[in-house]
Amino acid sequence: MRVTFILKNLTDSAHADLAVMSDADRYAKLHKWAFGDLKHCVSEKIGTSDAFRDKVALNALFRGRVPAFSYKLEARKGYKLATFEVA
């Protein structure tokens, strides 16, 4: 399952803090920011279409075990994409 975070207008210190975290901690921090105080800077897209079924499938991955994460950060024009593959 692919989860993509769009990062806009984050400070260099925020990016530096994310760089030293593990993939699981990085995912948790970005998820917290996307639905917390920094929701104007971080948005989350689950799966290819951000459909409800994709959110349910991701939730099922988190139930009962700790999933494996792989992380990739890509620079775009005016923002950055943080992509996680959750298995």
BELPEKA-V467064 format. One record per backbone hydrogen bond with DSSP energy under -0.5 kcal/mol. CO is the residue of the C=O (numbers start at 0). NH is the residue of the N-H. E is the energy in kcal/mol with one decimal. If there is no record, write none. Layout:
CO/NH/E
CO/NH/E
This chain:
0/85/-3.2
1/46/-3.5
2/83/-3.0
3/44/-2.8
4/6/-0.6
4/81/-2.7
5/7/-0.6
5/42/-1.7
6/79/-2.1
10/14/-1.8
11/15/-2.3
12/16/-2.3
13/17/-1.9
14/18/-1.8
15/19/-1.0
17/20/-1.0
21/25/-2.7
22/26/-2.3
23/27/-2.2
24/28/-2.4
25/29/-2.5
26/30/-2.6
27/31/-2.1
28/32/-2.4
29/33/-2.4
30/34/-1.2
32/35/-0.8
35/38/-1.2
37/40/-1.9
37/41/-2.1
40/7/-3.0
42/5/-2.5
44/3/-3.1
45/49/-1.2
50/53/-0.5
50/54/-1.6
51/55/-2.2
52/56/-2.1
53/57/-2.2
54/58/-2.1
55/59/-2.0
56/60/-1.4
57/61/-1.3
58/62/-1.0
61/64/-0.5
64/66/-0.7
67/86/-2.4
69/84/-2.3
71/82/-3.2
73/80/-3.1
75/77/-0.9
78/75/-2.7
79/6/-3.1
79/81/-0.5
80/73/-2.9
80/82/-0.6
81/4/-2.9
82/71/-2.0
83/2/-2.6
83/85/-0.6
84/69/-1.2
84/86/-0.5
